Amino acid sequence: MELMNEIMAWIVAPVAAFVWLMYRTQQQHTTSIAVLKAENAAQNLSHDREIKEIRETVKAIFQKLDGIEQSLRK
């Protein structure tokens, strides 16, 4: 019985504590990854909107330049 107590105190308890620590750390990493994914998605959406706005602005500029060019050719 004394041997069983020694095994529990020096082997099982530290291993259980290590496993619990690893589980807790893994959960923190999972949460951090989820937050980073959400931030990345938001940044991608914002970037896509900015690119679309730039395309529309460039398209409008080219239309105005085409209008000016046609006016000068007349």
Backbone as a printed PyTorch tensor [residue, N CA C, xyz], in Angstrom:
tensor([[[  0.8220,  -1.1890,   0.0000],
         [  0.0000,   0.0000,   0.0000],
         [  0.8660,   1.2520,   0.0000]],

        [[  1.9660,   1.1830,   0.7190],
         [  2.8680,   2.3380,   0.7640],
         [  3.4770,   2.5910,  -0.6170]],

        [[  3.7730,   1.5070,  -1.3380],
         [  4.3070,   1.6460,  -2.6950],
         [  3.2920,   2.3310,  -3.6070]],

        [[  2.0300,   2.0240,  -3.4280],
         [  0.9790,   2.6440,  -4.2360],
         [  0.9050,   4.1410,  -3.9610]],

        [[  1.0370,   4.5400,  -2.7030],
         [  1.0230,   5.9600,  -2.3500],
         [  2.2180,   6.6840,  -2.9640]],

        [[  3.3800,   6.0350,  -2.9650],
         [  4.5740,   6.6270,  -3.5650],
         [  4.3940,   6.7960,  -5.0730]],

        [[  3.8310,   5.7890,  -5.7110],
         [  3.5850,   5.8710,  -7.1580],
         [  2.6120,   7.0060,  -7.4540]],

        [[  1.5590,   7.1110,  -6.6770],
         [  0.5720,   8.1850,  -6.8830],
         [  1.2010,   9.5500,  -6.6750]],

        [[  2.0300,   9.6760,  -5.6420],
         [  2.6080,  10.9760,  -5.3040],
         [  3.6800,  11.4060,  -6.2990]],

        [[  4.4850,  10.4750,  -6.7850],
         [  5.6500,  10.8450,  -7.5850],
         [  5.4970,  10.5960,  -9.0890]],

        [[  4.4940,   9.8510,  -9.4900],
         [  4.3330,   9.5740, -10.9210],
         [  2.9840,  10.0560, -11.4410]],

        [[  1.9190,   9.5760, -10.8770],
         [  0.5840,   9.8680, -11.4090],
         [  0.2100,  11.3340, -11.2210]],

        [[  0.4320,  11.8900, -10.0530],
         [  0.0550,  13.2790,  -9.7920],
         [  0.8200,  14.2530, -10.6920]],

        [[  2.1380,  14.1340, -10.8430],
         [  2.8310,  15.0540, -11.7520],
         [  2.4020,  14.8850, -13.2110]],

        [[  2.1670,  13.6580, -13.6360],
         [  1.7100,  13.4450, -15.0100],
         [  0.3310,  14.0630, -15.2010]],

        [[ -0.5500,  13.8900, -14.2470],
         [ -1.8880,  14.4870, -14.3410],
         [ -1.7890,  16.0120, -14.3730]],

        [[ -0.9190,  16.5800, -13.5570],
         [ -0.7410,  18.0360, -13.5510],
         [ -0.1890,  18.5090, -14.8960]],

        [[  0.7530,  17.7780, -15.4570],
         [  1.3240,  18.1350, -16.7550],
         [  0.2710,  18.0630, -17.8550]],

        [[ -0.5430,  17.0290, -17.8440],
         [ -1.6050,  16.8860, -18.8430],
         [ -2.6030,  18.0230, -18.7120]],

        [[ -2.9660,  18.3770, -17.4860],
         [ -3.9020,  19.4870, -17.2700],
         [ -3.3010,  20.7950, -17.7660]],

        [[ -2.0140,  21.0130, -17.4970],
         [ -1.3340,  22.2200, -17.9590],
         [ -1.3040,  22.2770, -19.4880]],

        [[ -1.0140,  21.1650, -20.1180],
         [ -0.9960,  21.1140, -21.5820],
         [ -2.3930,  21.3780, -22.1550]],

        [[ -3.4150,  20.8240, -21.5230],
         [ -4.7880,  21.0480, -21.9750],
         [ -5.1470,  22.5230, -21.8800]],

        [[ -4.8120,  23.1420, -20.7680],
         [ -5.1170,  24.5600, -20.5750],
         [ -4.3790,  25.4210, -21.5960]],

        [[ -3.1240,  25.1220, -21.8430],
         [ -2.3400,  25.8620, -22.8280],
         [ -2.9180,  25.6800, -24.2300]],

        [[ -3.3250,  24.4690, -24.5360],
         [ -3.9030,  24.1940, -25.8520],
         [ -5.2040,  24.9660, -26.0400]],

        [[ -5.9950,  25.0680, -24.9950],
         [ -7.2470,  25.8270, -25.0810],
         [ -6.9710,  27.3070, -25.3220]],

        [[ -5.9360,  27.8530, -24.6840],
         [ -5.5680,  29.2530, -24.9130],
         [ -5.1250,  29.4500, -26.3570]],

        [[ -4.3690,  28.4990, -26.8870],
         [ -3.9280,  28.5980, -28.2750],
         [ -5.1090,  28.5190, -29.2360]],

        [[ -6.0580,  27.6530, -28.9320],
         [ -7.2460,  27.5330, -29.7780],
         [ -8.0120,  28.8500, -29.8070]],

        [[ -8.1470,  29.4750, -28.6360],
         [ -8.8420,  30.7600, -28.5660],
         [ -8.0790,  31.8260, -29.3420]],

        [[ -6.7700,  31.8550, -29.1870],
         [ -5.9550,  32.8340, -29.9050],
         [ -6.0600,  32.6380, -31.4100]],

        [[ -6.0580,  31.4150, -31.8630],
         [ -6.1790,  31.1300, -33.2880],
         [ -7.5370,  31.5840, -33.8090]],

        [[ -8.5800,  31.3460, -33.0430],
         [ -9.9210,  31.7750, -33.4710],
         [ -9.9870,  33.2940, -33.5900]],

        [[ -9.3850,  33.9990, -32.6410],
         [ -9.3780,  35.4630, -32.6880],
         [ -8.5910,  35.9410, -33.9050]],

        [[ -7.4450,  35.3380, -34.1640],
         [ -6.6320,  35.7270, -35.3190],
         [ -7.3640,  35.4620, -36.6360]],

        [[ -8.0810,  34.3560, -36.7070],
         [ -8.8520,  34.0690, -37.9160],
         [ -9.9460,  35.1140, -38.1280]],

        [[-10.6110,  35.5070, -37.0470],
         [-11.6620,  36.5160, -37.1620],
         [-11.0790,  37.8630, -37.5880]],

        [[ -9.9420,  38.2290, -37.0200],
         [ -9.2930,  39.4830, -37.4090],
         [ -8.8660,  39.4340, -38.8660]],

        [[ -8.3270,  38.3160, -39.2940],
         [ -7.8990,  38.1650, -40.6800],
         [ -9.0770,  38.2790, -41.6320]],

        [[-10.1860,  37.6700, -41.2840],
         [-11.3810,  37.7480, -42.1270],
         [-11.8720,  39.1910, -42.2370]],

        [[-11.8500,  39.9110, -41.1230],
         [-12.2800,  41.3090, -41.1380],
         [-11.3430,  42.1560, -41.9960]],

        [[-10.0440,  41.9050, -41.8890],
         [ -9.0870,  42.6560, -42.6930],
         [ -9.2480,  42.3430, -44.1750]],

        [[ -9.4920,  41.0750, -44.5040],
         [ -9.7000,  40.7100, -45.9040],
         [-10.9390,  41.3860, -46.4680]],

        [[-11.9990,  41.4310, -45.6900],
         [-13.2280,  42.0860, -46.1270],
         [-12.9790,  43.5720, -46.3570]],

        [[-12.2820,  44.1980, -45.4250],
         [-11.9590,  45.6180, -45.5610],
         [-11.0860,  45.8600, -46.7900]],

        [[-10.1090,  45.0140, -46.9860],
         [ -9.2210,  45.1410, -48.1400],
         [-10.0060,  44.9930, -49.4420]],

        [[-10.8950,  44.0240, -49.4960],
         [-11.7050,  43.8220, -50.6950],
         [-12.5630,  45.0460, -50.9950]],

        [[-13.1300,  45.6390, -49.9520],
         [-13.9400,  46.8500, -50.1480],
         [-13.0870,  47.9970, -50.6810]],

        [[-11.8840,  48.1520, -50.1210],
         [-10.9930,  49.2250, -50.5780],
         [-10.5960,  49.0220, -52.0360]],

        [[-10.2770,  47.7840, -52.4000],
         [ -9.8960,  47.4950, -53.7830],
         [-11.0590,  47.7750, -54.7340]],

        [[-12.2630,  47.4150, -54.3270],
         [-13.4360,  47.6700, -55.1550],
         [-13.6410,  49.1760, -55.3290]],

        [[-13.4570,  49.9280, -54.2500],
         [-13.6050,  51.3800, -54.3280],
         [-12.5400,  51.9810, -55.2430]],

        [[-11.3140,  51.4840, -55.1660],
         [-10.2380,  51.9880, -56.0290],
         [-10.5500,  51.6830, -57.4930]],

        [[-11.0470,  50.4860, -57.7660],
         [-11.4130,  50.1290, -59.1400],
         [-12.4850,  51.0670, -59.6850]],

        [[-13.4920,  51.3400, -58.8600],
         [-14.5700,  52.2320, -59.2960],
         [-14.0400,  53.6380, -59.5370]],

        [[-13.1360,  54.1070, -58.6900],
         [-12.5610,  55.4400, -58.8420],
         [-11.7280,  55.5140, -60.1180]],

        [[-10.9090,  54.5000, -60.3600],
         [-10.0880,  54.4740, -61.5680],
         [-10.9680,  54.4160, -62.8070]],

        [[-12.0360,  53.6230, -62.7350],
         [-12.9610,  53.5300, -63.8590],
         [-13.5970,  54.8930, -64.1400]],

        [[-13.9780,  55.6240, -63.0880],
         [-14.5690,  56.9470, -63.2630],
         [-13.5540,  57.9250, -63.8470]],

        [[-12.3080,  57.8290, -63.4020],
         [-11.2550,  58.7100, -63.9340],
         [-11.0510,  58.4420, -65.4200]],

        [[-10.9900,  57.1750, -65.8010],
         [-10.8110,  56.8440, -67.2130],
         [-11.9980,  57.3050, -68.0560]],

        [[-13.2020,  57.2180, -67.5050],
         [-14.3660,  57.7070, -68.2430],
         [-14.2670,  59.2080, -68.4670]],

        [[-13.8320,  59.9510, -67.4560],
         [-13.6670,  61.3970, -67.6110],
         [-12.5710,  61.7090, -68.6220]],

        [[-11.4710,  60.9460, -68.5610],
         [-10.3960,  61.1650, -69.5290],
         [-10.8550,  60.8520, -70.9460]],

        [[-11.6590,  59.8130, -71.1010],
         [-12.2010,  59.4940, -72.4220],
         [-13.0920,  60.6200, -72.9170]],

        [[-13.8860,  61.1910, -72.0200],
         [-14.7500,  62.3160, -72.3890],
         [-13.9290,  63.5300, -72.8050]],

        [[-12.8570,  63.8000, -72.0750],
         [-11.9840,  64.9260, -72.4230],
         [-11.3070,  64.6710, -73.7660]],

        [[-10.8590,  63.4580, -73.9900],
         [-10.1970,  63.1070, -75.2420],
         [-11.1720,  63.2640, -76.4250]],

        [[-12.4000,  62.8260, -76.2490],
         [-13.3810,  62.9660, -77.3230],
         [-13.6910,  64.4290, -77.5910]],

        [[-13.7320,  65.2420, -76.5380],
         [-13.9960,  66.6720, -76.7180],
         [-12.8410,  67.3410, -77.4670]],

        [[-11.6250,  66.9270, -77.1770],
         [-10.4680,  67.5330, -77.8450],
         [-10.3670,  67.1000, -79.3130]],

        [[-10.8400,  65.9190, -79.6490],
         [-10.7730,  65.4500, -81.0240],
         [-11.8010,  66.1280, -81.9180]],

        [[-12.8390,  66.7030, -81.3610],
         [-13.8870,  67.3320, -82.1650],
         [-13.4520,  68.6700, -82.6810]]])
